[in-house]
Each structure stands twice: as structure tokens, then as C-alpha cells.
């Protein structure tokens, strides 16, 4: 399963289609879509740019114009914010761009808008850009441009893989066409010389018209540029003013419905991958909400800034559980930036009450494992997962962060996946080096993730690890469970390499007191390439009890 994936509704260049192609190519059965909740709703997003200068705040959140020179060199490339002329519909200034290039190839003077925390970047669904322009001097060799840098997609429709761009050109040529092997879609708009004209750029409709085989809503408004371009010595001059982001159908769960329609059509195109709703709840310590009665939080008029308190996260976990969903504590070192700090947080809050915690994430793996082992010492029964947190969809295997999580589940139905995740029947792995199966069984009946409550002084442990690469080892990690709490929030572990005979390894484990056991698969260089969840072996039930899915008698079909 890919459990932390961002598409065109988030701030990266990824698309749902790109991720689905990667999942299909690499044999991943399930994707949980986890775009940022506030980005899906465009909550607190930028509404207007007034072209008052290179820096312009809205609600105390910045907007900056960054100059980019592209193509052939220009002899003239100037920008100025002028009091006159400006659009008659808004006081203040306008931005005048002037460009002149001698070459036969286009030279471009561009300005890219950079919003605080990427607060215009989301899907183009229901988005119209209103922009006032004044053409001063344009021709067949001199144009104004509005460029929308959009999403990456796999090769499709006879076009190569790559990022798509939607470009509006104000000048003499009109119509719609594509260039650059089909990845650049152009809308030509006739200039009205000497007169302000209001453009209403319907991004979703234009993507659909230029590329009718694509699902247009699965296209990101990733970056926005305005500019002037010139060739053959022609002078391009014009003004921009009064930019408005007009978004419809983004309130409440309207975006969830848009995503659901995309999922339905993509299920026909990529039938090997099961898709489920999810979201990264991002205005608290980041949490992933999976499935259930899926709904996005209502932030009201709150600003799009993260509330970092533990209580805010606890309340959001309660919100997910009230909606019958599962929740993961994401990249947990972000607010507890060390293993010891994370250990204290996981012990004190029982991992924020979350069902899962990202141990394989973008953060330091060793520090994350430290915190997890300290929590396991206190029988914090939370499922460890590994994720890619991928925002691009271009190369799942070649990127630095690439964990995939697998579960022992009876099917890819949500109920079965939920049971496996609640029960800790999960392991994660680095697919660049290993894609095998991993399991632990204690006393012949209690599987990985479970709790064996037994008075026995020793227990048999069987480990399964399949398709190990050359030079790999299977390491058994045994931890003490003594409920030391915050008095000693550290791991208490020993480890040994397990002798494997084929895909099995066996050991009789002494348990003079509470213990847990987990497994690491390590590559020839000793790097961790596979990580199991523990089995806890206790002489009595923990104070909080044992969830049904973690009991040895739950009824898991053990893989022998």
C-alpha cells in the first residue's frame, strides 16, 4: 500500500494519474489519497494580486514576484510598477513589462508568483483566473503570456511523460493548439490594442479542450507566471493588473466529490490499483485520515496556519475516529525533533491516540525507531508504517524516500485493510532493494502485531521472510516491556541475527518478564530494508486492555 500520496490537489507536481501508473508498474495494490485538507478546499488561499510591487501581502501573508529570463537573450527586459495606466476597476499600480529580442527564437521576460506556503497551488478544478491586460505594442513576434505550470503525467495519448503547461498568449494568433510534443497547450487570445481587456481564463475547461483524453480536474495549478516575449527584434510591451483567483465547488466536501469522480474513472483505466479516500490533516500536527465516513474538517474562518499544540492533534484524532476512520501520526519528529523527545510524546499521549505512526518517513529513521521502541517498551499498541510522502509521482523507486507498507489482509476491501492496520499485521520495506513478505508468529497462534498474554517462561517464535536478496540478514530485535513510563523513556533492546532456513527462522525466546519482538531485514550494507511490527509477550494484560484485532484468538489466517 502507498499510504501517503499527494496528487494535483497538493503543492507538488504530482497527479493521480502519475501515481496510479507508478503503482501499477511496481505492483502496489492500494493507494490512499492523502492530499492536504486545506489545499483541497483552497482554505485561506490567495484571492487577489493587485500588482502594487514585487512584494504584496494579503491578510499578512506574502506574495512575491520572481524574475525569470528564458529562451534567447533579450536586448530589452524591463519591469516597472506604474501608477498610470492601471485598470479602471482597481486603484493603485499596474505592472508594465517590456521585452525585445533580436533572435529568431523567442526570448522571454517572465515573473513567477510565489505565494506564502504555496497558497494558490491546488487542482485547477473550478478555477478561473481573472486578469486585466493592456496591450501597448504587440505583433506576431511580440506577445504577452500567462503561463500555468501544471502536473506531471505518464506517457499517454501519444505524448511523452512529463509536466504539462497551459499557456495563454495575448497577441495576433487565436485558437487552441499544442506544442513541445503535446505537453504545452496554447490558447491564443486576440489583443485589443490600447484598451484594458479582462481575461477570464477557465483553466479546467481549457485543459479539457486541449487534451480531451485527460481528466482535466487532475491537473495542478502548480506555478503561475506572467510575461512578455519577443523575437526578430520586435518590441513587446503591455501591462498586467487585477489578478483574481475565482474558485467554485471547493467548500466543505465538494472537492471530495470531485476526487471521487476522478477515482471512479481512473479505476477503469488502472484496474489493478484499489483507491481510497484520505487526507493529510495539516492545520494541526500532521495526521492522515483514512476512509470511514470520510469528510474534511471545517476550519471556519481560521487562518491556514498549523496549530502545533498536542491538544489540537488529540481533538483531530477524535474527529477522525468519530467518523469511523483510521488515523496515522505523520512524520512525528517534526514537532518532537529527537528520538528521546518523540519517545516521551508517544508514551505520554499513547501516540496521540492514533492507530498508526509513520516510522519510515522523511525524517531520521534511527531517531524514529528510538521513539517507537521506547513506546513499545510501554505497550503502546500503535502500528508502525513506512511511507514515501510523494508529491511528484515520477519515480517511486528512484527517489530517496520510498517506503511501501504491506499488510496481511483477507482482501483489499476497506474493512479488511482496517482490521489488518488496527491489528499491526503490517510491515514496510524499501522497494528498491527488497519486496518480500514478512511475518512473526509467537506460540504458533499470535501473529505480528498481536499480544500474547501467557505465564510461560519461554515461547517459540517463528519468523517468515521471503525473497531475501543476496547478503541480506534477518535481525531479531527483542525489547523489554516493563512499563517504565516517563521515568525512563528509552528503549531497552537486544538484537541478534536469525539463522534462516529457506524463508523461515525459529528461536525459543526466554521471557523472564514482559517482552516484545520485532524483525528487521537488513541489506548487505546493513541498512534496514524491511521493518516489522512487534508481537508483545506479556504475563498480564496491559492497563488499557488489548484491542480485539491484536488478540491471538482473533482469527487471523496465518500464512504458513
C-alpha angles and dihedrals in degrees: 000000000000100000104176113042130151123201137176091310091068134064100271133078096257126121130198088243093055093051093046090053090051092048091050093047093050100040098249109158102197138037123191107200107223107175116162109276097223091047092053088055095036084232111184090359126155114280105178145018116194100187094237094145145314089296122043128166128210117190086350091300117122134244119188131185113218120198119233125183113200139172122009119005116271126222090204123032113156137154128190136172105224133190091215133073102025133151113286090228098063133037122229131046139333131210117247118199124192125184135171126175129179099207128095088237120075121267117199137206106196137175119203120206114230113193125195108271091355090287097172097046113107139098118319089231110134093355126139122177113212112200133167116218134181117201110212102166120000135147142155086294098039124058144160115231139201110194127193113195104209141179137317117246135180121252107292141149092022091303125117124247114272148095119313123223129197113204131186115201120196111202137074104319118081135187136054127290142143133241138178096052091314097302095105115065116195131200112192116209123190113240120230102215117228095001132097111244127189116225119205103195110193100199099187094047093048093049088051092050095047097043108023093174092061126082097243097203088062090071123102130223087219103157132003124208133178123193155135126252134194143183138174092029095296118148116234116197132163146127136247125204144155105027114189129184104214111191127180131182095027103109124105112338096338090111090051087059091050090051091046090056090050091049091051094054094041089052086066093048097042104029095164093068123071113213129205135183119253140142140202104239097217111174090075129039097312116274131171117227113205127196125300115108088343116209135149121245119258107234094179111197095337115132118252093256128119119256101213100192120121090231092058089054092047090052091051092050087054089051091055094047091047086058092050093249133132121240135207127202100229128219088338098193090070092087097021100045100192139047093250092048091049091047092057092047095049093047096044096046100028087244091312087297089287122149093225141020128206106241093160101054142119090291134082107302097205093051091048092051089049090058093044093051092049089052092047088054085064095044093250094170100211125139118242116222135180123218143178098217083209117188097172113048092205105114119001093181101041099050123095097244109049113140117155124196123217129189137196099239133153092234143341091266112125094242092055093046090049092051091051093048094046089048096050092242088147141106132177131213147179104254093201090070109018139017102171133124126267132195143152127206123189121199089356094282113054111079134198110304093024134116120233112201106195140142090219117129091213135019135197115244124197120193124195120198118163134197096012114188121239112285095015122138132201112225122200113211116197120191133190117242107204101136091239090165121185091335088077110009095177135107118263102198143146127190141199136179110251121225107235124205104196106314095336135081127182135196136166105228121207111224108188086163137353116327141169127204130202136167136232124194109211127194126229088274090053093248116142110254098163133032128187132201116248134256112221119216111197136168091218138017116273117252092257093051128233121284114239093247091057097052117106092233095053091111105250112170099237115222107232 
